[in-house]
């Protein structure tokens, strides 16, 4: 199965209806006959209907149900898809995993002050988890968007450029014989979600700063406009009050107007300030786990007068790259190791005193 980018409403509806046990029969561009199961029809029994995805086709078929953005029918189908599809697992097929077809592992790592030895590469099953979040920005305007964070389930790191390639991958809903591999070890799901959530928050903080500056500029313009209007009104009333100083009744009436204008000014300024408060809400909407083979090479670093260090080096045939192993001292991913007799194995960041122990890299 190919994962298509930018699927239209007709493709979405067809896939949803067929996956829920219904039948779809195309009847031309933007028009089809469909047998809807009870969950999709909104009725207690199955129903045979005509669906229109194009307004022109809907006019030619007056009995057709129009499926468009914002229609109750589509809203119900989207809710059904979300309810049934919060978790999903797919497998990537057709990747080259034979060790002889891969780059040499010695090109991926370098070690200063020790010998580096590699064992034979073995394909194993690895997972990559895609966390999809629904994010809403609330201020004088409301915006909602989707953000996906991809986390490698072996090292627990954020993965870049995964979704771009996933659109061109050969995906399967079942593993098949080709992916009957021993699974690699993985951290618990809670830790993976924590990594994704932290990455989401970092991105949101940056966006919030940009949005806050734009919002403050709009707020100041609106506050200035309101203040200028009411200041002008008070000024005019004050001039009238000066002219009416010999008329106590008129003066009292004008003083009441000035007080009312001041009260309204305060009320409108408070409304503008409240309206321009910025908040963001984010929630997890779905989780996709993509399983694929990766090739694991056992590695061994041997240095004089130090115990040997063993770890693994992983080749990702989907992203076509080596996954940098973590430094045993600081946990940061690295492709260079430094061996010192008193300090043992570390990375250049440790040597420079930059890395902080216990903070794995992203």
N, C-alpha and C positions, 0 to 999 in steps of 0.2 A: 504494500500500500504506500503510495506517495502522499506526503502531507502537503496539501496545496496551500499556497499563500493567498490571502485575500478572497476566500470563498464567498460567493454571493448568497443571497437569501434562498434562492432555489436550491442550491447545492446543500446548504445547511438544512433546509426543510426535508429534502429527499433523504439525506443521511439519517436525520433524527427519526423520521417516519419508519424507514426500513429497519433501523436498529430497535425500534419499539414493536416490531412485528407487523407493521403495516405494509402497504403496497403502493407504489407510485408509478403511474403510466404517463409519460410526456405526451402532450397534445399540441406541440408547437412551441415557438418561443414565448416564454413567460406564462405558459398555461399547462396544467396537468391535472389528471384525475388521480385521486388518492383515497385509499381505504385507511381510515384513521382508527386506531385502537382507542379504547375508552379514555386512557390517560391523556391523549392528545386532542380528542374531539370535545372534551368537556362534558360528554354525555355518559350514560351508564352502559351504553352498547356501542358497538362499532358503527361507523357512519361512512357512507360513500359521498365524497364531495369533489367539487372542482375548485382548484386553487389557482389564483391569478397573482403573478409577481410583477406585472406590468400594467399601469393604469389604462393604456389603450386596449390591451387584451381584456381587462375587466369590463370595459364598456361594451365590448362585443359579446361578452358572456355575463349577462346581468345576474345569473344565479351563482356566479363564482364567488368564493371567499377571497377578499383581497389580503395578501400577506405583505405588509410593509412595516417600516420602522415606526414604532409607536402604536401599532394595532394591538388590540387585546389578544388576538390569536397568537401573534408572534411573541408577545410578552409571556403568555402562558407556556409556550414552547421553550423559550429561553429559560424560564424558571424550572421547567421539567428537565432540561438538559443539565442545568447546574446541579439540581437535586440528585440526579442519577450519575453525574460525571465529576464529582468532586475529587475522586482519585482514579488514576488510570495508569496502566503500565504498558509500554511498548518496547519492542526489541528492534535493534538495528541489525540488518543483514548485509551480507556481501562485502564485509571488510577483510582486508588482507592481513592475516595474522601469522603467516609462516615466518619463523625467525629469519630465514635466509632472504626473505623479501624486504626486510626492514633495514634501516640504517644501523651501523655498528653502535652498540651501547657505549663503546669507548669514546665516541665523538660527543657524548652527552655530558660526561663527567670528567673532572680533573682533580687530582689529589697532589698536594705538595708534601713531600717528606714521607711517602709511603707507597706501597705497591697496591694496585687496584686490580682485582680479578673478578671476572663475570662467569656465571653459570649459564646453562642453556635456558632460552626463553620459553615460557609456558603460557598459552592463552588461558585466561580466566574471565569469569563473568563479573563485570563492573556495572554499578548503577550510577546514573546522574539524575538528580532530582530537580525538577522545575517547579518552583513555588510561585503561583500566580496570586497577586494581591489586588484587591479593589481599593483604590485610593480616592478619597474625596477631599477637595479643598473648599472651605466654606468661609465666605466673607460677604461683601456686597453682591458677589456673584457666586454661583456654585458650579464647580467643575468636578467631573469624575473621570478617572482613567484607570487603565490596567497596567500593572508593572510585573514583570517576570524576573525572578532571581534564580540563577542556575547554580547548584552546589554539587560538587563532586563528592560522592558518598564514600570514597576510599580515604581521601585526605581531609575531607570536610572543608574544601576551599571553594570560593566563588569562581565560576568558569565563565570566561568571556567568549564571545563569537560562537557559542554553541547553538543558539536558536537560529542564527543565520544559516548555518549548515544543516540544521535539522529539517528545514524546508525542502532540501534536496536529497534527503536520506531515503533508503529503502527500508520502510518500517513494516513490522508485522505485529499482529495482536497476540500471537502465541510464539514461543521461542523456537519451536521446531527442533529437528535433530542437530542442525548446525550450531545452535547455541546451548547445547547440553553441556555446559561448562561448570566447573566447581566455582561457587561464588567467592569473591574476595571478601575479606573482613570489612566491616563497615561500622561507623559510629552509630549511636542510637538516633532515632528520628528527632528527638527533642533537641539534640545538639545541632543537627542539620538545620532545623527550623530557626534556632538561635542565630546561626551564621547568616541565614537568609534575612532574618529580621534586622540584624545589625547592618547589613549591607543596604537594605531598604531605607533604614533610618538615616544612614549617611547621605544617600541620594536625596532624601526628602529635606534634610536640613539645608543642603545647598539650594534646592529649589525654593524652599520657604524664604530664604534670605533674599533671593531675587524677587519673589512675589511680594515680600514685605516692603521692599524699597519702592516698587511700582505702586503698591497700595497706599503707602504713606504719601507719595507724591499726589495721588488722586485725592486723598483725604484732605491734605493741606490746601489744595485748590478749591475743594468744595467748602471747607471751613472758611477760607478767605472770602469766597463769594457770599456766603451767608452772613458773615460778620460785616462785610461791606454794605450789604443790603439793609441790615437792621441798624447799623451805625448811622446810615443816611436817614433812616426813618426817625431815629431818636433825635438826630440833629435838627430835622425839620420841626418835630414836635417841640423841641426846646426853644426854637426861634418863635414858634407860636405862643409858647408859654411866656416868653419875655414880653411879647406884644400884649398879652392879656393879663398883665400883673395888676391892673386896676379892676379886673373882673374876677372876684373870688370864685364864683360858680364855674366860669370857663377854665380858670386855672386848675380847679380841682378835677374837672373832667379831663384836662390834658395830662395832669399828673397820673391819673388812672390809666390813660392810654400809654404813657411812657412805661409805666410798670408792667402793663400787659405785653408791650413790645419786648421788654427786657426778659420777661418770663418765656415768651415764645422763642426768643433768640437762644436762651439757655436750653430750652427743650430740643430745638432743631440741631444745635451743636452737639448735644449729648447723643441724639439719634445718629448723627453722622459718625461720631467716634465709635459707637457700638457697632454700626453697620460695617465699619472698616476693620474690625477685629478679625484676625486671620487664624483659622484653626485647620487642622488636617486630621482626618480619620482614615485608618488603614485596617483592612481585615483580610485574612487568607480566604480566597475563594475556591481554589482547586490546587491539586498536587498531581504532577505527572512524573512518573519514574521511567526513565529510558535506560534499558539494559543493553549492554554491548560487550563484545570481547575486547580485552586489552592484553598485551603481552607483558608478563612479569619476568624480569631477569634478576636472579639472586646475585648480590654483590658482596664482596669481602675486601676489607681494607686491612692490610698487614703492615705494621711498622715495627722497627726494632725496639725491644724492651717495653712494648705496649700490647695489651690483649687485642686480638683481632676484633674488628667491628663488622657486623653483618647487617645488611639492609636490602631493600628491593628497589629496582629501577623499573619504571612502568612506561611502556610505549602505548600511546593512544592512536590507533589507526584511523579513527574518525576525525579527530582534530589534526592528525598527522604531526604529532609533537611528542617529545618526552616530558613526562611529569617530574618536575624537580623533587627529589626526596627532601624530607625535612632535616634540618641540622639537629643532631642529637643534643646539642647544648641549648639552643634558643628556640628550636621548632620552626624557624623560618625556612621556606623552600630555598634550596641552593643547588647550583651545579658545580660548585667548587668547594673542596674541603681542604683544610689546613691541619696538619698533624704536628703537635708540639709535645715533647716528651713529658712535660709537667702538666700541661693542660689537656692532653688527649686530642680528640677529634672535634673540630669546630669549623665555622665558616668565616669568610672574610668580614662579615658584619660583626661577629663575635670578637674577632681580632681587633677590629677598629673601635670596639666598645659601643657600637650603635644599637645592636639588637638587645631586646629585653627578654630574658628567659621566660618561658611559659606562654608566650604570645605567638601562636602559630600564624604564619603568613597567609595572606589571602591569595 
